[in-house]
Amino acid sequence: MSHDPAMTPAQCRAARGLLKWTQDDLAREAAVSIVTVRNFENEKSAPQRATLEVMRRALSGAGVDFIPENGGGAGVRLKGAR
């Protein structure tokens, strides 16, 4: 199991934007409900850690790198071509 820092709602929205994914796309790829994605991104509720992890894994698997808080703020970027 990963011990990466938790994904923030802003990182989730930005990651979807980089991938041109809708909330429905993320929900499908992570096998979570659309309501879970919507409520997390709108900061209405925080999912369980395991749910956040599967959402993050789906985004990461599609090519998103999560940048940790390092004094400049947490962020996301697309992985470089290998």
Protein Blocks (a to p, Z undefined) as FASTA:
>chain_A
ZZbdcddfklmmmmmmmnopafklmmmmnopafklmmmmmnopaccdfklmmmmmmmmmm
nopacdddehjopaddddddZZ
